[in-house]
Amino acid sequence: YWILGTDIHYKTQIGKNMKIYHGVGTVINPKSIIGDNLIIRHGVTVGNYLSSSGASGSPVIGNDVELGCGSVILGDIVIGNNVTINSNSVITKNVPDNSTCFGFNKIKNKNTVL
C-alpha cells in the first residue's frame, strides 16, 4: 500500500512510535516484525531473501533501531535492540544488541572504538 511513496503492508507487525523521515522509496516486507521506536530514513528496504536452497524468511527488528537512508536489510535475520544501521549498508546476517552496522555486513559494538 503506497502512502507518500512508501510500501508498508497493513499486516506488517510494527511496534509503537515508528518514525519515517522522507520515506520515499521505503519498502517493508509484510512478514517482517518490527519493534518499538524504529527510525527509518528514505530508500530503506526490509525484505525477504530467497536463498539458493529455496529457503526464505523476513527480518525481525528489535527496539530502538535506526535505519539510515538507502540501507537494505534482507533475509531471515534478527536485528537486535539499540542498533544503528548506517546509510547504504547491506545487512544479511544477525546483528547483536548495541551495534552499529556499515557497508556489507560490517558490525561493530557501539562501545568499541574504531
C-alpha positions in Angstrom: 0.0 0.0 0.0 1.6 3.2 -1.2 1.3 6.2 1.0 3.6 9.1 0.2 6.0 6.8 -1.8 6.3 4.0 0.9 5.3 0.4 0.6 4.3 -0.9 4.0 1.7 -3.6 4.1 -1.1 -3.2 6.6 -0.4 -6.7 8.0 3.2 -5.9 8.9 3.7 -6.2 12.7 5.1 -2.8 13.7 5.6 -1.6 17.3 4.8 1.8 18.7 6.4 5.1 17.8 7.8 4.3 14.4 9.1 7.4 12.6 9.6 7.7 8.9 11.7 10.6 7.7 11.5 11.3 4.0 10.0 7.9 3.3 10.1 7.9 -0.5 11.2 4.6 -1.8 10.9 2.7 1.5 9.7 -0.9 1.2 8.9 -3.2 4.2 8.1 -6.9 3.6 4.7 -7.8 5.2 6.2 -10.7 7.0 8.8 -8.6 8.8 8.4 -8.0 12.5 9.4 -4.5 13.8 9.9 -3.4 17.4 9.2 -0.1 19.1 10.9 3.3 18.3 12.1 2.5 14.8 13.5 5.4 12.8 13.5 5.0 9.0 15.2 7.3 6.5 14.4 7.3 2.8 15.1 4.5 0.4 15.2 1.7 3.0 14.4 -1.9 2.1 13.4 -4.5 4.7 12.7 -7.7 2.9 12.9 -11.4 2.4 15.8 -13.2 0.7 15.4 -16.3 -1.3 18.5 -18.5 -0.9 19.8 -21.0 -3.5 18.3 -23.8 -1.4 14.8 -22.1 -1.7 14.6 -21.1 1.9 13.0 -17.7 2.6 12.5 -15.5 5.6 12.0 -11.9 6.7 13.8 -9.8 9.2 12.9 -9.3 12.9 13.9 -5.8 14.0 14.3 -5.0 17.7 13.5 -1.9 19.7 15.3 1.5 19.3 16.7 0.8 15.9 17.7 3.4 13.3 17.9 2.5 9.6 19.9 5.1 7.6 19.0 6.2 4.1 19.4 3.5 1.4 20.0 0.7 3.9 19.0 -2.8 2.9 18.0 -5.5 5.5 17.4 -8.9 3.9 16.5 -12.4 5.0 15.6 -14.5 8.0 17.7 -12.4 10.4 17.4 -10.7 13.7 18.5 -7.1 14.3 18.9 -6.5 18.0 17.9 -3.7 20.2 19.7 -0.3 20.2 21.2 -0.8 16.7 22.1 1.8 14.2 22.4 0.8 10.5 24.3 3.5 8.6 23.4 4.8 5.2 23.7 2.4 2.2 24.5 -0.6 4.3 23.5 -4.1 3.3 22.8 -6.5 6.2 22.1 -10.2 5.6 23.2 -11.6 8.9 22.1 -11.3 12.6 23.1 -8.1 14.4 23.6 -8.2 18.2 22.2 -5.6 20.6 24.1 -2.3 20.9 25.7 -2.4 17.5 26.5 -0.1 14.6 26.4 -1.5 11.1 28.0 -0.2 7.9 29.0 -1.4 4.4 28.2 -5.0 3.6 27.7 -6.9 6.9 30.2 -4.9 8.9 29.1 -4.8 12.5 30.8 -3.1 15.5 29.7 -2.9 19.1 28.8 0.7 19.9 31.2 0.7 22.9 34.2 -0.3 20.7 36.4 2.5 19.4 37.0 2.1 15.6 
